[in-house]
């Protein structure tokens, strides 16, 4: 088994419709350790993030507000299995920049 600490997503601007941001590779377990959102705009922007298909029961964040001109940093320990996806979208296209780091174990 090999543990690899790496950036899983971004930095990238989030779209306004739900899109896959990360897919756990085959024969791998991933642990999300840190989520970083940057909102450089002058307006508050919401972010929605889920594991699997976007639905109320799979959301980590549901229209969570990232204030204008701010950074939101979330330390976490979220385990994902092989082939699971992390999906997200912003309330306003290209307003939020997401960077997600974690550990992949093969």
N, C-alpha and C positions, 0 to 999 in steps of 0.2 A: 504494500500500500504506500502511496505517495501523497503527501499533503502539499498543496500548492496555494499559497496566499496570493490573490490576484484581484485586479479590478475586473468585475464581472460586466459592468455597464458603464459606458461614457468615459469622460463627460459628454453628454449629448442632450440636445433640446428635445423635450417631449412633444409629441403630436397632440392634436385635440381629439383624436379618436383612439380607442384602446388598441395598442399594438404590442407585440411580443418584444420585450427588452432583453430577455435572456432565456436560454433553454439549457437545462442541465444536460451535459453530454452523457452518452451511453456508458454504463458501468461506472458511474460517478455519483457521489453524493456531494451536494454543495451546501454550505452554511453561509448565509448572508450575515455579515458581521457589522456593516456600517452603511447607512443610507444618507446621502447628502443631496439636498435640493438647494439651488440658488435661484432667487427671483430678482433679477437686475432691473425689472420694470418698475414703473411708478404706480402700479395697481396690484392689489391682492390677487392671487391666482390659486385655484384649487388643484389638488392632485389626487388621483385615484389610482390605487395599485392593488393588484391581486395575484394570488398564486393560482394558476389554472385559468380557465375561461372566466372573464369578468362577470361576476354576479354578487349579489349582496352577501352570500355566504362564504365567498372566497376572498373578500377584500381585506387587505392589511390597512389601507387608508381609503376612506369613502368621502370624497370631496373635501379633503383636509385642506385648510387654508394656509398657504405660505405667504406671509405678509410682504408687501412691496419693499424693495431694496433690502432684502434680508436673506439670511442663510438658515436652513433648518438642518440640523445634524442629529441622526437617530442611531445610537449604538443598539445593536440587536444580536440575536442568536437564533435565526430562523433556518431550519433544516429543510432542504428540498431533495427529493429523490430523482433518480435518472429520468429524463424526458419531461419532467415538470417544467412549466414555463412561469416566468415572472412577466406580468403584463401591466402596463400603466398608460395613463394619459393625463394631460393638463387641461384645465378649464379653458385656457387660451393657448392656441398653437404657438410653439417656439418661445413661450414666455419663461418656462422653467428649464433649468439645466440639472440633469440628474447624474450622479456618480454613485455607483454601488460597488462595494468591495466585499470579498468573502474568501472562503477556503473551499477548494475542490479536493475531494479525496477519491482516488482511483484504486 
